[in-house]
Amino acid sequence: MILHLLHTPALYRDCAALLTEHDTLLLLDDAADDAFIRSLTHLPCSVKVLDSADNHAKDQPLEPERITVDEWVRLVIAHRHSMTWG
């Protein structure tokens, strides 16, 4: 059960290769871009996006849950391990 913190889409393939059904993928910074999110499909784990004040596109295929900083902290506490992807 690992919390994967993906900051840049360039590292997505490396990150995705390690995802399991027990993990959580949190999209941050450049990886929270709507165009990148629309490109994601069929991941084995829960996907979340750190919410911001920006407007976001609707009807995304993956539709990850948008979370607050407080919810992010709860994820960190709930996951014994985390990996940060640049």
C-alpha positions in Angstrom: 0.0 0.0 0.0 2.0 3.0 -1.4 0.9 6.6 -1.9 2.5 7.6 -5.2 2.9 11.4 -5.6 3.2 12.2 -9.3 4.4 15.8 -9.9 5.3 15.5 -13.6 3.7 13.6 -16.5 7.1 12.7 -17.9 7.5 10.1 -15.1 4.1 8.6 -15.4 5.1 5.4 -17.2 7.7 4.6 -14.6 5.2 5.3 -11.9 2.4 3.3 -13.5 4.6 0.3 -13.9 4.7 0.0 -10.1 1.0 0.7 -9.3 -1.0 -2.0 -7.6 -4.7 -2.2 -6.6 -3.7 -1.4 -3.0 -1.9 1.9 -3.9 -3.2 5.4 -4.4 -1.9 7.8 -7.1 -2.0 11.5 -6.2 -1.6 13.9 -9.1 0.1 17.2 -8.2 1.6 20.2 -9.9 2.0 19.5 -13.7 0.5 16.1 -13.3 -2.8 17.7 -12.2 -3.2 19.2 -15.7 -6.6 18.4 -17.2 -5.1 17.3 -20.6 -2.8 14.8 -18.8 -5.7 13.6 -16.6 -7.8 13.0 -19.7 -5.0 10.7 -21.1 -5.2 8.4 -18.1 -7.3 5.2 -18.4 -7.7 1.9 -16.6 -5.4 2.3 -13.6 -5.4 -0.5 -11.0 -5.6 1.9 -8.1 -7.4 4.9 -6.7 -6.5 8.2 -8.3 -6.8 11.5 -6.6 -5.9 15.1 -7.6 -4.9 17.8 -5.2 -7.7 20.4 -5.8 -6.8 24.0 -6.7 -8.8 27.1 -7.4 -8.3 26.6 -11.2 -11.2 25.6 -13.4 -11.2 22.0 -14.5 -12.5 20.2 -17.6 -15.6 18.1 -17.2 -16.3 14.6 -18.6 -12.8 13.2 -18.1 -12.6 9.5 -18.7 -10.8 8.7 -15.4 -12.5 11.3 -13.3 -10.1 11.2 -10.3 -11.4 12.4 -6.9 -10.3 16.0 -6.2 -9.1 16.4 -2.6 -8.0 19.1 -0.2 -4.7 19.5 1.6 -6.3 18.1 4.7 -7.4 15.0 2.8 -3.9 14.7 1.4 -2.5 14.6 5.0 -5.0 11.8 5.8 -3.7 9.9 2.8 -0.2 10.2 4.0 -1.2 8.9 7.4 -3.1 6.0 5.9 -0.3 4.9 3.6 2.7 3.3 5.3 5.0 4.2 2.4 5.0 6.9 -0.2 7.0 7.5 -3.4 7.5 10.9 -5.0 7.8 11.0 -8.8 9.6 14.3 -9.6 
